[in-house]
């Protein structure tokens, strides 16, 4: 399929994918799964702060989009494992670069936010 997509076009489906992969939970989950397959509860422990509902929905979306595969093992109780697909692995480098950038620039972002908040709090009387 060689269909051309335009992310700037209002109804282009690439926007849905950008929305999905730009989500903080998606980024964190994909970043972990590119390293190794994991079970649901291990992911929940490793991605601090994510609720069970959000993790479940995010994994479902990632499986649907082809970024993650879900494997059910016939054990008692049933074991389910999630792993990055080949397509999911193509996002590993951009995600790693983005998370590295965020960690390296967080101090500057916080400083900018403090400056903005301080100037927004100082009231200026209209002339």
C-alpha positions as CSV (number, residue, x, y, z in Angstrom):
1,X,0.0,0.0,0.0
2,X,1.5,3.3,-1.1
3,X,-1.2,5.6,0.0
4,X,0.1,9.1,0.9
5,X,-0.8,10.4,4.3
6,X,-0.7,14.0,5.4
7,X,-0.5,14.5,9.1
8,X,-1.6,18.1,8.7
9,X,-4.9,17.1,7.0
10,X,-7.7,17.2,9.5
11,X,-9.1,13.7,8.8
12,X,-5.8,11.9,8.2
13,X,-5.5,8.7,10.3
14,X,-1.9,9.5,11.1
15,X,-3.2,11.9,13.7
16,X,-4.7,9.1,15.6
17,X,-1.3,7.3,15.7
18,X,0.5,10.4,16.7
19,X,-2.0,10.9,19.5
20,X,-1.5,7.3,20.6
21,X,2.3,7.3,20.6
22,X,2.6,10.8,22.1
23,X,0.7,9.7,25.2
24,X,2.9,9.5,28.2
25,X,1.7,6.0,29.2
26,X,2.2,4.7,25.7
27,X,5.8,6.0,25.6
28,X,6.7,4.5,29.0
29,X,5.1,1.1,28.2
30,X,6.7,0.8,24.7
31,X,10.1,1.9,26.2
32,X,9.9,-1.0,28.7
33,X,8.6,-3.6,26.3
34,X,11.3,-3.0,23.7
35,X,13.7,-4.4,26.3
36,X,11.9,-7.6,27.0
37,X,8.4,-9.2,27.2
38,X,6.5,-8.6,30.4
39,X,3.3,-9.7,32.2
40,X,0.6,-7.2,33.1
41,X,1.4,-6.9,36.8
42,X,5.1,-6.5,36.2
43,X,4.3,-3.6,33.8
44,X,2.1,-2.1,36.4
45,X,4.9,-2.2,39.0
46,X,7.5,-0.8,36.6
47,X,5.3,2.1,35.3
48,X,4.7,3.8,38.6
49,X,1.5,5.7,38.9
50,X,-0.5,4.0,36.1
51,X,-3.9,2.6,37.1
52,X,-4.9,-0.9,36.2
53,X,-7.6,0.5,33.9
54,X,-5.3,2.8,32.0
55,X,-2.7,0.1,31.6
56,X,-5.3,-2.3,30.3
57,X,-6.7,0.2,27.8
58,X,-3.3,1.3,26.7
59,X,-2.1,-2.2,26.1
60,X,-5.3,-3.0,24.2
61,X,-4.8,0.0,21.9
62,X,-1.1,-0.9,21.3
63,X,-2.0,-4.5,20.4
64,X,-4.8,-3.2,18.1
65,X,-2.4,-0.8,16.4
66,X,0.3,-3.5,15.9
67,X,2.9,-2.1,18.3
68,X,2.6,-4.8,20.9
69,X,1.7,-8.5,20.8
70,X,-0.3,-10.3,23.4
71,X,0.6,-14.0,24.0
72,X,-1.7,-16.2,26.2
73,X,0.0,-19.2,27.7
74,X,-2.2,-22.3,28.6
75,X,-1.2,-22.4,32.2
76,X,-3.3,-22.5,35.3
77,X,-4.0,-19.7,36.0
78,X,-3.6,-18.4,32.5
79,X,-0.5,-16.4,31.9
80,X,-0.5,-13.4,29.5
81,X,2.7,-11.7,28.3
82,X,3.1,-8.5,26.3
83,X,6.0,-7.9,23.9
84,X,7.0,-5.3,21.5
85,X,6.4,-6.2,17.8
86,X,8.9,-5.4,15.1
87,X,6.9,-2.2,14.3
88,X,6.9,-1.3,18.0
89,X,10.7,-1.7,18.0
90,X,11.0,0.9,15.2
91,X,9.9,3.4,17.8
92,X,12.6,2.5,20.3
93,X,15.1,5.0,19.1
94,X,12.8,8.0,18.9
95,X,11.3,7.2,22.3
96,X,14.7,6.8,23.9
97,X,15.8,10.1,22.4
98,X,12.7,11.8,23.6
99,X,12.9,10.5,27.2
100,X,16.6,11.4,27.3
101,X,15.8,14.9,26.0
102,X,13.1,15.2,28.7
103,X,15.5,14.1,31.5
104,X,18.3,16.4,30.3
105,X,16.1,19.5,29.9
106,X,13.8,19.1,32.9
107,X,15.7,21.7,35.0
108,X,15.4,24.3,32.2
109,X,11.6,23.5,31.7
110,X,11.0,23.9,35.5
111,X,13.0,27.2,35.5
112,X,10.9,28.5,32.6
113,X,7.7,27.5,34.3
114,X,8.8,29.3,37.5
115,X,9.6,32.5,35.6
116,X,6.4,32.4,33.7
117,X,4.3,31.8,36.9
118,X,6.1,34.6,38.7
119,X,5.5,37.1,36.0
120,X,1.9,35.9,35.6
121,X,1.3,36.4,39.3
122,X,2.6,40.0,39.3
123,X,-0.4,42.1,38.4
124,X,0.1,44.9,35.9
125,X,-2.5,47.7,36.1
126,X,-3.9,48.7,32.7
127,X,-3.0,52.2,31.5
